[in-house]
Amino acid sequence: MADWAYTVSVAIVFDQEIHVHYGQFYVESGSGWAADPLNESLGGQANGLCGAAVPGQLFLITGLHTGSTRVTVEVLDAPAPIGAEWEDVVEASFPAGESEGVSAAVGRREGWRLAIGTD
């Protein structure tokens, strides 16, 4: 089926510029962090953009070492059509149903609540 032949329902739950340090930011679902979040999150994976090996945690790497980058979090009800304009694409499952909700953070200084999957 051609990419244009199906539609995807999108809920944008976060869309703003964030200031990153060391090219990284995190998303977690109330489960706390692993002892070595970078290495444990990327364990057994072939890509280095999104560490998703630890349940309830995403360790994301940007192309920017330090500075502002736009982050958009979308909740989709089907696979997103991928266009040729994307340099890199990584898909990861993220269980977001814990009662604590979901938050994104840069280090321990800045954090945002994401309106997804709270039971």
C-alpha positions in Angstrom: 0.0 0.0 0.0 1.3 3.5 -0.9 2.2 5.8 2.0 -0.5 8.2 1.0 -3.2 5.5 1.1 -3.7 5.5 4.8 -4.2 8.2 7.4 -2.6 8.5 10.8 -4.3 10.1 13.8 -1.8 12.4 15.6 -2.0 13.9 19.0 0.9 16.4 19.6 1.6 16.3 23.3 4.8 18.3 23.3 6.2 20.8 20.8 8.8 23.3 21.8 12.5 24.1 21.8 14.6 22.6 24.6 18.1 23.4 25.6 20.3 20.2 25.5 23.6 19.5 27.2 26.0 16.8 25.8 23.4 16.2 23.0 21.0 14.3 25.2 17.5 14.3 26.8 15.4 11.7 28.4 11.8 10.5 28.6 10.7 8.4 31.5 7.5 6.9 32.8 7.9 7.0 36.6 10.2 4.0 36.8 13.4 5.8 38.0 16.7 5.6 36.2 19.1 2.7 35.6 22.5 2.9 37.3 24.2 3.6 33.9 21.4 5.1 31.8 23.3 5.6 28.6 24.9 2.1 28.3 21.9 0.3 29.7 19.4 2.2 27.5 21.4 1.4 24.3 22.1 -2.3 25.3 21.6 -4.7 22.4 20.6 -2.0 19.9 22.0 -1.2 16.5 21.3 2.5 16.6 22.6 5.2 18.9 19.8 7.8 18.5 17.2 6.4 20.9 18.1 4.1 23.7 14.9 2.1 24.5 16.3 -1.1 26.1 15.1 -0.2 29.6 11.3 -0.4 30.0 9.7 3.0 30.7 12.8 5.0 29.7 14.0 6.6 26.5 17.5 8.0 26.3 17.6 10.3 23.2 20.7 11.7 21.4 20.6 14.8 19.3 23.0 16.0 16.6 23.6 19.1 18.7 26.1 19.0 21.6 24.8 22.0 23.4 22.1 24.5 22.5 18.4 24.6 21.6 16.7 22.0 19.5 13.0 21.5 18.7 11.4 18.4 20.1 8.0 17.3 19.1 6.3 14.3 20.8 3.4 12.7 18.8 1.1 9.9 19.9 0.1 8.0 16.8 -2.6 5.3 16.2 -0.7 3.7 13.3 2.8 3.7 11.9 3.9 7.1 10.6 4.6 7.5 6.9 8.3 8.2 6.5 9.4 10.7 3.9 12.6 11.0 2.0 13.4 14.3 3.8 14.3 12.5 7.1 18.0 11.8 7.5 17.5 9.3 10.4 14.4 7.6 11.8 14.1 5.4 14.9 11.0 3.8 16.1 10.7 2.6 19.7 7.8 1.2 21.8 7.2 3.1 25.0 4.8 1.9 27.7 3.3 5.1 29.1 0.5 3.8 31.3 2.0 4.2 34.8 0.1 6.4 37.2 3.1 8.8 37.6 2.6 9.9 34.0 5.4 10.6 31.6 8.0 13.4 31.8 10.9 14.6 29.6 14.1 16.1 31.0 17.5 17.5 30.2 19.8 16.5 33.0 18.3 17.2 36.4 17.7 20.9 35.7 14.8 21.1 33.4 11.7 18.9 33.0 8.3 18.8 31.3 5.2 16.6 31.9 3.9 14.9 28.8 0.1 14.4 28.5 0.3 10.7 27.4 -1.0 7.5 28.9 -1.7 8.2 32.5 -4.1 5.6 34.0 
